[in-house]
Amino acid sequence: MRTLVVVDAANVVGSVPDGWWRDRRGAAERLRDHLQVYAEKGIPGHPGPLGPLDVVLVVEGAARGVAPVPGVRVESAPGSGDDRIVEVVAEEAGKGAAVLVVTADRELRRRVEAYGAQCAGPRTVRPQRGGGDGTEDERT
């Protein structure tokens, strides 16, 4: 069974002050596009399966309506992105799937860990400035 990686778009995009607030939808689209590599090959430097991975990007607010791309399913939260992430994790955990949630939000981490999900910080998947691949360790 493949591992499901659920990415908290607002938290990951907001983890670096690079002007994302001027174009939230565009920032979410750039993150989505970057996640395609991880869907195909796995997350370098992260313990666990090398890939391929099932990737879900959860968007909210101004980023709602971002289209999916091959390898990355996009969930537009009708309300709270955190609530939609918990719903996705609960659905998949009920099927016995291994789930990794990417967020720095401590309350969200607590909620998804109750369903058996593992958590990792935004740097696990965050495109780095200067061409980095986002593999630096996240301190939580």
Order of alpha helices (4+ residues) and beta strands (2+ residues): beta-alpha-alpha-beta-beta-alpha-beta-alpha-beta
